[in-house]
Amino acid sequence: MRARKKPPPEPAEEHLLRRIAGGDRTAFDELYRRTAPWLAVRLRRRCSDEQIVAEVMQETYLAVWRAAGAFVGSAVGGSAAGWLWTIAARRLVDAFRRRAHHAEPPVAAAGSTTAPAAEDEALDATVGGEVGDALRTLAPELRQVLQALVLDGLTVRETSVLLDLPEGTVKTRARRARIAMRRALT
């Protein structure tokens, strides 16, 4: 008789989400402990208003608690971190929209920094070779749009709100970024 192969173990965050779906508060606390630091860093890269970041964090984890059962995970090629970031990014866009109705929209964290962001370093570490080189040659405003649309999976409208740009500008920058990437890769 052949021994049955065991399926590969489920990633820790996915396992925690399954437990959270069953109402396990300890699993929720552990997921928060593991993911809150990097999620806050990513949100701060896109929004300099600490109050909005705190609100988005709270709304994101409330959504995780309520909807953990809806997470399908690696069965469809997803990851717990990706699912969590998608929720947070959409909550951030919603927060910008709410604020826009009441006052001036908050300034999205953009522009130059003296040291490379942890997110950029992680991107550089995972996207290597010619693609990584091509990404590094893009102008920062083109790279931001490409990152929001392609890597973060946001729509043009969400990217527009997130980066505080007109939708037409987002489309133009996305087109310019793709053309530059094609040229760099040929």
NULO-293314 format. One record per residue: residue number from 1; residue in one letter; chain; x, y, z of N, C-alpha, C in turn. Coordinates in steps of 0.2 Angstrom, whole numbers, plus 5000, padded with zeros to 4 digits. Example, Ala and Ser with C-alpha at 12.3 -4.5 7.8 and 13.67 -1.06 7.14 Angstrom:
// NULO-293314
+------+------+------+------+------+------+------+------+------+------+------+------+
! tifi ! base ! sefi !  n.u !  n.v !  n.w ! ca.u ! ca.v ! ca.w !  c.u !  c.v !  c.w !
+------+------+------+------+------+------+------+------+------+------+------+------+
!    1 !    a !    A ! 5066 ! 4972 ! 5039 ! 5062 ! 4978 ! 5039 ! 5066 ! 4984 ! 5039 !
!    2 !    s !    A ! 5064 ! 4989 ! 5035 ! 5068 ! 4995 ! 5036 ! 5064 ! 5000 ! 5039 !
+------+------+------+------+------+------+------+------+------+------+------+------+
END
This chain:
// NULO-293314
+------+------+------+------+------+------+------+------+------+------+------+------+
! tifi ! base ! sefi !  n.u !  n.v !  n.w ! ca.u ! ca.v ! ca.w !  c.u !  c.v !  c.w !
+------+------+------+------+------+------+------+------+------+------+------+------+
!    1 !    m !    A ! 5004 ! 4994 ! 5000 ! 5000 ! 5000 ! 5000 ! 5004 ! 5006 ! 5000 !
!    2 !    r !    A ! 5002 ! 5011 ! 4996 ! 5006 ! 5017 ! 4996 ! 5004 ! 5021 ! 5002 !
!    3 !    a !    A ! 5008 ! 5025 ! 5005 ! 5007 ! 5030 ! 5010 ! 5004 ! 5036 ! 5007 !
!    4 !    r !    A ! 4999 ! 5038 ! 5010 ! 4996 ! 5044 ! 5007 ! 5000 ! 5050 ! 5009 !
!    5 !    k !    A ! 5001 ! 5055 ! 5004 ! 5004 ! 5061 ! 5006 ! 5000 ! 5065 ! 5010 !
!    6 !    k !    A ! 5003 ! 5068 ! 5015 ! 5000 ! 5073 ! 5019 ! 5000 ! 5080 ! 5015 !
!    7 !    p !    A ! 4994 ! 5083 ! 5015 ! 4994 ! 5090 ! 5012 ! 4999 ! 5094 ! 5016 !
!    8 !    p !    A ! 5002 ! 5099 ! 5012 ! 5007 ! 5104 ! 5016 ! 5004 ! 5107 ! 5021 !
!    9 !    p !    A ! 5007 ! 5109 ! 5027 ! 5004 ! 5112 ! 5032 ! 5002 ! 5119 ! 5030 !
!   10 !    e !    A ! 4996 ! 5121 ! 5033 ! 4993 ! 5128 ! 5032 ! 4998 ! 5133 ! 5035 !
!   11 !    p !    A ! 4999 ! 5139 ! 5032 ! 5003 ! 5144 ! 5035 ! 4999 ! 5146 ! 5041 !
!   12 !    a !    A ! 5004 ! 5149 ! 5046 ! 5001 ! 5150 ! 5053 ! 4996 ! 5155 ! 5053 !
!   13 !    e !    A ! 4996 ! 5161 ! 5049 ! 4991 ! 5166 ! 5049 ! 4984 ! 5163 ! 5046 !
!   14 !    e !    A ! 4985 ! 5158 ! 5041 ! 4978 ! 5155 ! 5039 ! 4975 ! 5151 ! 5044 !
!   15 !    h !    A ! 4979 ! 5147 ! 5048 ! 4977 ! 5143 ! 5053 ! 4974 ! 5148 ! 5058 !
!   16 !    l !    A ! 4977 ! 5153 ! 5060 ! 4974 ! 5158 ! 5065 ! 4967 ! 5160 ! 5062 !
!   17 !    l !    A ! 4967 ! 5162 ! 5056 ! 4960 ! 5165 ! 5053 ! 4955 ! 5159 ! 5054 !
!   18 !    r !    A ! 4956 ! 5153 ! 5053 ! 4951 ! 5148 ! 5053 ! 4949 ! 5147 ! 5061 !
!   19 !    r !    A ! 4954 ! 5148 ! 5065 ! 4952 ! 5148 ! 5072 ! 4948 ! 5154 ! 5074 !
!   20 !    i !    A ! 4949 ! 5160 ! 5071 ! 4946 ! 5166 ! 5073 ! 4938 ! 5165 ! 5070 !
!   21 !    a !    A ! 4938 ! 5162 ! 5064 ! 4931 ! 5161 ! 5062 ! 4927 ! 5157 ! 5066 !
!   22 !    g !    A ! 4930 ! 5153 ! 5071 ! 4926 ! 5149 ! 5076 ! 4925 ! 5153 ! 5082 !
!   23 !    g !    A ! 4928 ! 5159 ! 5082 ! 4927 ! 5163 ! 5088 ! 4932 ! 5163 ! 5093 !
!   24 !    d !    A ! 4938 ! 5161 ! 5091 ! 4944 ! 5160 ! 5096 ! 4947 ! 5167 ! 5097 !
!   25 !    r !    A ! 4946 ! 5170 ! 5103 ! 4949 ! 5176 ! 5104 ! 4957 ! 5176 ! 5105 !
!   26 !    t !    A ! 4959 ! 5171 ! 5107 ! 4967 ! 5170 ! 5108 ! 4970 ! 5170 ! 5101 !
!   27 !    a !    A ! 4967 ! 5167 ! 5096 ! 4969 ! 5167 ! 5089 ! 4969 ! 5174 ! 5086 !
!   28 !    f !    A ! 4964 ! 5177 ! 5088 ! 4963 ! 5184 ! 5086 ! 4969 ! 5188 ! 5088 !
!   29 !    d !    A ! 4970 ! 5188 ! 5095 ! 4976 ! 5191 ! 5098 ! 4982 ! 5190 ! 5095 !
!   30 !    e !    A ! 4983 ! 5183 ! 5094 ! 4990 ! 5181 ! 5090 ! 4990 ! 5184 ! 5083 !
!   31 !    l !    A ! 4985 ! 5184 ! 5079 ! 4985 ! 5187 ! 5073 ! 4987 ! 5194 ! 5073 !
!   32 !    y !    A ! 4984 ! 5198 ! 5078 ! 4985 ! 5205 ! 5078 ! 4992 ! 5206 ! 5080 !
!   33 !    r !    A ! 4995 ! 5202 ! 5085 ! 5002 ! 5203 ! 5087 ! 5007 ! 5202 ! 5081 !
!   34 !    r !    A ! 5005 ! 5197 ! 5077 ! 5010 ! 5196 ! 5071 ! 5009 ! 5201 ! 5066 !
!   35 !    t !    A ! 5003 ! 5203 ! 5064 ! 5002 ! 5207 ! 5058 ! 5001 ! 5215 ! 5059 !
!   36 !    a !    A ! 5000 ! 5217 ! 5065 ! 4998 ! 5224 ! 5066 ! 5004 ! 5229 ! 5065 !
!   37 !    p !    A ! 5010 ! 5227 ! 5067 ! 5016 ! 5231 ! 5065 ! 5017 ! 5232 ! 5058 !
!   38 !    w !    A ! 5017 ! 5227 ! 5054 ! 5019 ! 5228 ! 5047 ! 5013 ! 5232 ! 5043 !
!   39 !    l !    A ! 5007 ! 5230 ! 5046 ! 5001 ! 5234 ! 5043 ! 5001 ! 5241 ! 5044 !
!   40 !    a !    A ! 5003 ! 5243 ! 5050 ! 5003 ! 5250 ! 5052 ! 5008 ! 5254 ! 5048 !
!   41 !    v !    A ! 5014 ! 5250 ! 5047 ! 5019 ! 5253 ! 5043 ! 5017 ! 5255 ! 5036 !
!   42 !    r !    A ! 5014 ! 5250 ! 5033 ! 5011 ! 5250 ! 5026 ! 5006 ! 5256 ! 5025 !
!   43 !    l !    A ! 5002 ! 5256 ! 5030 ! 4997 ! 5262 ! 5030 ! 5000 ! 5269 ! 5031 !
!   44 !    r !    A ! 5005 ! 5269 ! 5035 ! 5008 ! 5276 ! 5036 ! 5012 ! 5278 ! 5030 !
!   45 !    r !    A ! 5014 ! 5273 ! 5026 ! 5017 ! 5275 ! 5020 ! 5012 ! 5278 ! 5015 !
!   46 !    r !    A ! 5006 ! 5277 ! 5016 ! 5001 ! 5280 ! 5012 ! 4997 ! 5285 ! 5015 !
!   47 !    c !    A ! 4997 ! 5286 ! 5021 ! 4994 ! 5292 ! 5025 ! 4998 ! 5294 ! 5031 !
!   48 !    s !    A ! 4999 ! 5301 ! 5031 ! 5003 ! 5303 ! 5036 ! 4999 ! 5305 ! 5043 !
!   49 !    d !    A ! 4992 ! 5305 ! 5042 ! 4988 ! 5306 ! 5048 ! 4987 ! 5300 ! 5052 !
!   50 !    e !    A ! 4990 ! 5301 ! 5058 ! 4990 ! 5295 ! 5063 ! 4983 ! 5293 ! 5065 !
!   51 !    q !    A ! 4978 ! 5298 ! 5065 ! 4971 ! 5297 ! 5067 ! 4968 ! 5292 ! 5062 !
!   52 !    i !    A ! 4969 ! 5294 ! 5056 ! 4966 ! 5290 ! 5051 ! 4969 ! 5283 ! 5051 !
!   53 !    v !    A ! 4976 ! 5282 ! 5052 ! 4979 ! 5276 ! 5052 ! 4976 ! 5272 ! 5058 !
!   54 !    a !    A ! 4975 ! 5275 ! 5064 ! 4972 ! 5271 ! 5069 ! 4965 ! 5269 ! 5068 !
!   55 !    e !    A ! 4961 ! 5273 ! 5065 ! 4954 ! 5271 ! 5063 ! 4954 ! 5265 ! 5058 !
!   56 !    v !    A ! 4959 ! 5266 ! 5053 ! 4959 ! 5260 ! 5048 ! 4961 ! 5254 ! 5051 !
!   57 !    m !    A ! 4966 ! 5254 ! 5056 ! 4968 ! 5248 ! 5059 ! 4962 ! 5245 ! 5063 !
!   58 !    q !    A ! 4959 ! 5249 ! 5067 ! 4953 ! 5247 ! 5071 ! 4948 ! 5244 ! 5066 !
!   59 !    e !    A ! 4946 ! 5247 ! 5061 ! 4941 ! 5245 ! 5056 ! 4943 ! 5238 ! 5053 !
!   60 !    t !    A ! 4949 ! 5238 ! 5051 ! 4952 ! 5232 ! 5048 ! 4951 ! 5226 ! 5052 !
!   61 !    y !    A ! 4954 ! 5226 ! 5058 ! 4954 ! 5221 ! 5063 ! 4947 ! 5219 ! 5065 !
!   62 !    l !    A ! 4942 ! 5224 ! 5065 ! 4935 ! 5222 ! 5067 ! 4932 ! 5218 ! 5061 !
!   63 !    a !    A ! 4934 ! 5220 ! 5055 ! 4932 ! 5216 ! 5049 ! 4934 ! 5209 ! 5049 !
!   64 !    v !    A ! 4941 ! 5209 ! 5051 ! 4944 ! 5202 ! 5051 ! 4940 ! 5198 ! 5056 !
!   65 !    w !    A ! 4938 ! 5200 ! 5062 ! 4935 ! 5197 ! 5067 ! 4928 ! 5194 ! 5065 !
!   66 !    r !    A ! 4925 ! 5199 ! 5061 ! 4918 ! 5198 ! 5059 ! 4918 ! 5193 ! 5053 !
!   67 !    a !    A ! 4923 ! 5193 ! 5048 ! 4923 ! 5190 ! 5042 ! 4928 ! 5185 ! 5041 !
!   68 !    a !    A ! 4931 ! 5182 ! 5046 ! 4936 ! 5177 ! 5045 ! 4934 ! 5171 ! 5042 !
!   69 !    g !    A ! 4928 ! 5169 ! 5043 ! 4925 ! 5164 ! 5039 ! 4924 ! 5164 ! 5032 !
!   70 !    a !    A ! 4925 ! 5170 ! 5029 ! 4924 ! 5172 ! 5022 ! 4931 ! 5171 ! 5019 !
!   71 !    f !    A ! 4936 ! 5170 ! 5023 ! 4943 ! 5170 ! 5020 ! 4944 ! 5163 ! 5017 !
!   72 !    v !    A ! 4946 ! 5162 ! 5010 ! 4946 ! 5156 ! 5007 ! 4954 ! 5154 ! 5006 !
!   73 !    g !    A ! 4958 ! 5159 ! 5007 ! 4965 ! 5157 ! 5007 ! 4969 ! 5154 ! 5001 !
!   74 !    s !    A ! 4973 ! 5150 ! 5003 ! 4977 ! 5147 ! 4997 ! 4973 ! 5143 ! 4992 !
!   75 !    a !    A ! 4967 ! 5141 ! 4994 ! 4963 ! 5137 ! 4989 ! 4962 ! 5141 ! 4983 !
!   76 !    v !    A ! 4962 ! 5147 ! 4983 ! 4962 ! 5151 ! 4977 ! 4968 ! 5156 ! 4976 !
!   77 !    g !    A ! 4973 ! 5154 ! 4979 ! 4980 ! 5157 ! 4977 ! 4981 ! 5163 ! 4982 !
!   78 !    g !    A ! 4977 ! 5164 ! 4987 ! 4978 ! 5170 ! 4991 ! 4982 ! 5168 ! 4997 !
!   79 !    s !    A ! 4983 ! 5174 ! 5001 ! 4987 ! 5173 ! 5008 ! 4983 ! 5177 ! 5013 !
!   80 !    a !    A ! 4984 ! 5175 ! 5019 ! 4981 ! 5179 ! 5024 ! 4984 ! 5186 ! 5024 !
!   81 !    a !    A ! 4990 ! 5187 ! 5023 ! 4993 ! 5194 ! 5023 ! 4990 ! 5198 ! 5017 !
!   82 !    g !    A ! 4989 ! 5195 ! 5012 ! 4986 ! 5198 ! 5006 ! 4979 ! 5200 ! 5007 !
!   83 !    w !    A ! 4975 ! 5196 ! 5010 ! 4968 ! 5197 ! 5012 ! 4968 ! 5203 ! 5017 !
!   84 !    l !    A ! 4972 ! 5202 ! 5022 ! 4972 ! 5208 ! 5027 ! 4974 ! 5214 ! 5024 !
!   85 !    w !    A ! 4979 ! 5215 ! 5020 ! 4981 ! 5221 ! 5016 ! 4975 ! 5224 ! 5012 !
!   86 !    t !    A ! 4972 ! 5219 ! 5009 ! 4966 ! 5221 ! 5004 ! 4961 ! 5225 ! 5008 !
!   87 !    i !    A ! 4959 ! 5222 ! 5014 ! 4954 ! 5225 ! 5019 ! 4956 ! 5232 ! 5021 !
!   88 !    a !    A ! 4963 ! 5232 ! 5023 ! 4965 ! 5238 ! 5026 ! 4966 ! 5244 ! 5020 !
!   89 !    a !    A ! 4968 ! 5242 ! 5014 ! 4968 ! 5247 ! 5009 ! 4961 ! 5250 ! 5007 !
!   90 !    r !    A ! 4956 ! 5245 ! 5007 ! 4950 ! 5248 ! 5005 ! 4947 ! 5252 ! 5011 !
!   91 !    r !    A ! 4949 ! 5250 ! 5017 ! 4946 ! 5254 ! 5023 ! 4950 ! 5261 ! 5023 !
!   92 !    l !    A ! 4956 ! 5261 ! 5020 ! 4959 ! 5268 ! 5020 ! 4956 ! 5272 ! 5015 !
!   93 !    v !    A ! 4954 ! 5269 ! 5009 ! 4951 ! 5273 ! 5004 ! 4944 ! 5276 ! 5006 !
!   94 !    d !    A ! 4941 ! 5271 ! 5010 ! 4934 ! 5274 ! 5013 ! 4935 ! 5279 ! 5018 !
!   95 !    a !    A ! 4941 ! 5279 ! 5022 ! 4942 ! 5284 ! 5027 ! 4944 ! 5291 ! 5023 !
!   96 !    f !    A ! 4947 ! 5290 ! 5018 ! 4949 ! 5297 ! 5014 ! 4942 ! 5299 ! 5011 !
!   97 !    r !    A ! 4938 ! 5295 ! 5009 ! 4931 ! 5298 ! 5006 ! 4927 ! 5301 ! 5012 !
!   98 !    r !    A ! 4927 ! 5298 ! 5017 ! 4923 ! 5301 ! 5023 ! 4926 ! 5308 ! 5025 !
!   99 !    r !    A ! 4933 ! 5308 ! 5025 ! 4936 ! 5314 ! 5027 ! 4935 ! 5320 ! 5022 !
!  100 !    a !    A ! 4934 ! 5318 ! 5016 ! 4934 ! 5322 ! 5010 ! 4927 ! 5326 ! 5011 !
!  101 !    h !    A ! 4922 ! 5322 ! 5013 ! 4915 ! 5325 ! 5014 ! 4915 ! 5331 ! 5020 !
!  102 !    h !    A ! 4919 ! 5330 ! 5025 ! 4919 ! 5334 ! 5030 ! 4924 ! 5340 ! 5030 !
!  103 !    a !    A ! 4930 ! 5339 ! 5027 ! 4935 ! 5344 ! 5027 ! 4940 ! 5342 ! 5021 !
!  104 !    e !    A ! 4946 ! 5346 ! 5021 ! 4951 ! 5344 ! 5016 ! 4953 ! 5337 ! 5017 !
!  105 !    p !    A ! 4954 ! 5334 ! 5012 ! 4957 ! 5327 ! 5012 ! 4964 ! 5327 ! 5015 !
!  106 !    p !    A ! 4965 ! 5321 ! 5019 ! 4972 ! 5321 ! 5022 ! 4977 ! 5320 ! 5016 !
!  107 !    v !    A ! 4983 ! 5322 ! 5018 ! 4988 ! 5322 ! 5013 ! 4991 ! 5315 ! 5013 !
!  108 !    a !    A ! 4991 ! 5311 ! 5008 ! 4994 ! 5305 ! 5007 ! 5001 ! 5305 ! 5008 !
!  109 !    a !    A ! 5004 ! 5300 ! 5011 ! 5011 ! 5300 ! 5013 ! 5014 ! 5299 ! 5006 !
!  110 !    a !    A ! 5017 ! 5304 ! 5003 ! 5021 ! 5303 ! 4997 ! 5027 ! 5307 ! 4997 !
!  111 !    g !    A ! 5031 ! 5306 ! 4992 ! 5037 ! 5311 ! 4991 ! 5043 ! 5307 ! 4993 !
!  112 !    s !    A ! 5048 ! 5311 ! 4994 ! 5055 ! 5308 ! 4996 ! 5056 ! 5307 ! 5003 !
!  113 !    t !    A ! 5059 ! 5302 ! 5004 ! 5062 ! 5301 ! 5011 ! 5069 ! 5300 ! 5011 !
!  114 !    t !    A ! 5072 ! 5300 ! 5017 ! 5080 ! 5300 ! 5017 ! 5082 ! 5293 ! 5016 !
!  115 !    a !    A ! 5078 ! 5288 ! 5019 ! 5080 ! 5281 ! 5019 ! 5075 ! 5277 ! 5015 !
!  116 !    p !    A ! 5076 ! 5272 ! 5012 ! 5071 ! 5268 ! 5009 ! 5066 ! 5265 ! 5013 !
!  117 !    a !    A ! 5060 ! 5265 ! 5011 ! 5055 ! 5262 ! 5016 ! 5056 ! 5254 ! 5016 !
!  118 !    a !    A ! 5054 ! 5252 ! 5022 ! 5054 ! 5244 ! 5023 ! 5050 ! 5241 ! 5017 !
!  119 !    e !    A ! 5045 ! 5244 ! 5015 ! 5041 ! 5241 ! 5009 ! 5045 ! 5241 ! 5003 !
!  120 !    d !    A ! 5048 ! 5246 ! 5002 ! 5053 ! 5246 ! 4996 ! 5058 ! 5241 ! 4996 !
!  121 !    e !    A ! 5061 ! 5240 ! 5002 ! 5066 ! 5235 ! 5003 ! 5064 ! 5228 ! 5002 !
!  122 !    a !    A ! 5058 ! 5227 ! 5004 ! 5055 ! 5220 ! 5004 ! 5053 ! 5219 ! 4996 !
!  123 !    l !    A ! 5051 ! 5224 ! 4993 ! 5049 ! 5224 ! 4986 ! 5056 ! 5222 ! 4982 !
!  124 !    d !    A ! 5061 ! 5226 ! 4984 ! 5067 ! 5225 ! 4980 ! 5070 ! 5218 ! 4981 !
!  125 !    a !    A ! 5069 ! 5215 ! 4987 ! 5071 ! 5208 ! 4989 ! 5067 ! 5203 ! 4986 !
!  126 !    t !    A ! 5061 ! 5204 ! 4984 ! 5057 ! 5199 ! 4981 ! 5056 ! 5200 ! 4974 !
!  127 !    v !    A ! 5057 ! 5206 ! 4971 ! 5057 ! 5207 ! 4964 ! 5064 ! 5208 ! 4962 !
!  128 !    g !    A ! 5067 ! 5203 ! 4959 ! 5074 ! 5204 ! 4958 ! 5075 ! 5204 ! 4950 !
!  129 !    g !    A ! 5081 ! 5203 ! 4948 ! 5083 ! 5203 ! 4941 ! 5081 ! 5209 ! 4937 !
!  130 !    e !    A ! 5079 ! 5207 ! 4931 ! 5078 ! 5213 ! 4926 ! 5072 ! 5217 ! 4928 !
!  131 !    v !    A ! 5067 ! 5213 ! 4931 ! 5060 ! 5217 ! 4933 ! 5062 ! 5221 ! 4939 !
!  132 !    g !    A ! 5066 ! 5219 ! 4944 ! 5068 ! 5223 ! 4950 ! 5072 ! 5229 ! 4947 !
!  133 !    d !    A ! 5076 ! 5228 ! 4943 ! 5080 ! 5234 ! 4940 ! 5076 ! 5239 ! 4936 !
!  134 !    a !    A ! 5071 ! 5236 ! 4933 ! 5066 ! 5241 ! 4929 ! 5062 ! 5245 ! 4934 !
!  135 !    l !    A ! 5060 ! 5241 ! 4939 ! 5055 ! 5245 ! 4944 ! 5059 ! 5250 ! 4948 !
!  136 !    r !    A ! 5066 ! 5249 ! 4949 ! 5070 ! 5254 ! 4952 ! 5071 ! 5260 ! 4948 !
!  137 !    t !    A ! 5071 ! 5259 ! 4941 ! 5072 ! 5265 ! 4937 ! 5066 ! 5269 ! 4936 !
!  138 !    l !    A ! 5060 ! 5267 ! 4938 ! 5054 ! 5271 ! 4937 ! 5054 ! 5277 ! 4942 !
!  139 !    a !    A ! 5052 ! 5283 ! 4939 ! 5051 ! 5289 ! 4943 ! 5046 ! 5287 ! 4949 !
!  140 !    p !    A ! 5047 ! 5290 ! 4955 ! 5043 ! 5288 ! 4961 ! 5036 ! 5289 ! 4960 !
!  141 !    e !    A ! 5033 ! 5294 ! 4956 ! 5026 ! 5295 ! 4955 ! 5023 ! 5289 ! 4951 !
!  142 !    l !    A ! 5027 ! 5287 ! 4946 ! 5025 ! 5281 ! 4942 ! 5025 ! 5275 ! 4946 !
!  143 !    r !    A ! 5030 ! 5274 ! 4950 ! 5031 ! 5268 ! 4954 ! 5025 ! 5267 ! 4959 !
!  144 !    q !    A ! 5023 ! 5273 ! 4962 ! 5018 ! 5273 ! 4967 ! 5011 ! 5271 ! 4964 !
!  145 !    v !    A ! 5010 ! 5273 ! 4958 ! 5004 ! 5271 ! 4954 ! 5004 ! 5264 ! 4952 !
!  146 !    l !    A ! 5010 ! 5262 ! 4950 ! 5010 ! 5255 ! 4948 ! 5010 ! 5250 ! 4954 !
!  147 !    q !    A ! 5012 ! 5252 ! 4959 ! 5012 ! 5248 ! 4966 ! 5005 ! 5248 ! 4968 !
!  148 !    a !    A ! 5001 ! 5253 ! 4968 ! 4994 ! 5253 ! 4970 ! 4990 ! 5249 ! 4966 !
!  149 !    l !    A ! 4991 ! 5250 ! 4959 ! 4986 ! 5246 ! 4954 ! 4988 ! 5239 ! 4954 !
!  150 !    v !    A ! 4994 ! 5237 ! 4953 ! 4996 ! 5231 ! 4952 ! 4998 ! 5226 ! 4958 !
!  151 !    l !    A ! 5002 ! 5229 ! 4962 ! 5004 ! 5225 ! 4968 ! 4999 ! 5225 ! 4974 !
!  152 !    d !    A ! 4995 ! 5231 ! 4975 ! 4990 ! 5231 ! 4980 ! 4983 ! 5229 ! 4977 !
!  153 !    g !    A ! 4983 ! 5229 ! 4971 ! 4976 ! 5227 ! 4968 ! 4971 ! 5232 ! 4968 !
!  154 !    l !    A ! 4972 ! 5238 ! 4969 ! 4967 ! 5244 ! 4969 ! 4964 ! 5245 ! 4963 !
!  155 !    t !    A ! 4958 ! 5248 ! 4962 ! 4955 ! 5251 ! 4956 ! 4958 ! 5257 ! 4955 !
!  156 !    v !    A ! 4957 ! 5260 ! 4949 ! 4959 ! 5267 ! 4947 ! 4956 ! 5272 ! 4952 !
!  157 !    r !    A ! 4950 ! 5271 ! 4953 ! 4946 ! 5276 ! 4958 ! 4950 ! 5276 ! 4965 !
!  158 !    e !    A ! 4951 ! 5269 ! 4967 ! 4954 ! 5269 ! 4974 ! 4961 ! 5272 ! 4974 !
!  159 !    t !    A ! 4965 ! 5270 ! 4969 ! 4971 ! 5273 ! 4968 ! 4971 ! 5281 ! 4968 !
!  160 !    s !    A ! 4966 ! 5283 ! 4964 ! 4965 ! 5291 ! 4964 ! 4964 ! 5294 ! 4971 !
!  161 !    v !    A ! 4960 ! 5291 ! 4975 ! 4958 ! 5293 ! 4981 ! 4964 ! 5292 ! 4986 !
!  162 !    l !    A ! 4967 ! 5287 ! 4986 ! 4973 ! 5285 ! 4990 ! 4979 ! 5290 ! 4989 !
!  163 !    l !    A ! 4980 ! 5291 ! 4982 ! 4986 ! 5296 ! 4981 ! 4984 ! 5303 ! 4980 !
!  164 !    d !    A ! 4978 ! 5304 ! 4981 ! 4975 ! 5311 ! 4980 ! 4977 ! 5314 ! 4973 !
!  165 !    l !    A ! 4975 ! 5310 ! 4968 ! 4976 ! 5312 ! 4961 ! 4970 ! 5311 ! 4957 !
!  166 !    p !    A ! 4969 ! 5315 ! 4952 ! 4963 ! 5314 ! 4947 ! 4964 ! 5307 ! 4944 !
!  167 !    e !    A ! 4958 ! 5304 ! 4943 ! 4958 ! 5298 ! 4939 ! 4962 ! 5298 ! 4933 !
!  168 !    g !    A ! 4961 ! 5303 ! 4929 ! 4965 ! 5303 ! 4923 ! 4972 ! 5303 ! 4924 !
!  169 !    t !    A ! 4975 ! 5307 ! 4929 ! 4982 ! 5307 ! 4930 ! 4984 ! 5300 ! 4932 !
!  170 !    v !    A ! 4980 ! 5296 ! 4936 ! 4982 ! 5289 ! 4938 ! 4983 ! 5285 ! 4932 !
!  171 !    k !    A ! 4978 ! 5286 ! 4927 ! 4978 ! 5282 ! 4921 ! 4984 ! 5283 ! 4917 !
!  172 !    t !    A ! 4986 ! 5290 ! 4916 ! 4991 ! 5292 ! 4912 ! 4998 ! 5289 ! 4915 !
!  173 !    r !    A ! 4998 ! 5290 ! 4922 ! 5005 ! 5288 ! 4925 ! 5005 ! 5280 ! 4925 !
!  174 !    a !    A ! 5000 ! 5276 ! 4925 ! 5000 ! 5269 ! 4924 ! 5002 ! 5267 ! 4917 !
!  175 !    r !    A ! 5000 ! 5271 ! 4912 ! 5002 ! 5270 ! 4905 ! 5009 ! 5271 ! 4905 !
!  176 !    r !    A ! 5011 ! 5277 ! 4907 ! 5019 ! 5279 ! 4907 ! 5023 ! 5273 ! 4910 !
!  177 !    a !    A ! 5021 ! 5271 ! 4916 ! 5025 ! 5266 ! 4920 ! 5025 ! 5259 ! 4916 !
!  178 !    r !    A ! 5020 ! 5257 ! 4913 ! 5020 ! 5251 ! 4909 ! 5024 ! 5252 ! 4903 !
!  179 !    i !    A ! 5024 ! 5257 ! 4899 ! 5028 ! 5259 ! 4894 ! 5036 ! 5259 ! 4896 !
!  180 !    a !    A ! 5037 ! 5262 ! 4901 ! 5044 ! 5262 ! 4904 ! 5046 ! 5255 ! 4906 !
!  181 !    m !    A ! 5042 ! 5251 ! 4909 ! 5044 ! 5244 ! 4911 ! 5045 ! 5240 ! 4905 !
!  182 !    r !    A ! 5041 ! 5241 ! 4900 ! 5042 ! 5237 ! 4893 ! 5049 ! 5239 ! 4890 !
!  183 !    r !    A ! 5050 ! 5245 ! 4890 ! 5056 ! 5247 ! 4887 ! 5062 ! 5245 ! 4891 !
!  184 !    a !    A ! 5062 ! 5245 ! 4897 ! 5067 ! 5243 ! 4902 ! 5068 ! 5235 ! 4901 !
!  185 !    l !    A ! 5063 ! 5231 ! 4900 ! 5063 ! 5224 ! 4899 ! 5065 ! 5221 ! 4892 !
!  186 !    t !    A ! 5065 ! 5226 ! 4887 ! 5067 ! 5223 ! 4881 ! 5074 ! 5224 ! 4879 !
+------+------+------+------+------+------+------+------+------+------+------+------+
END
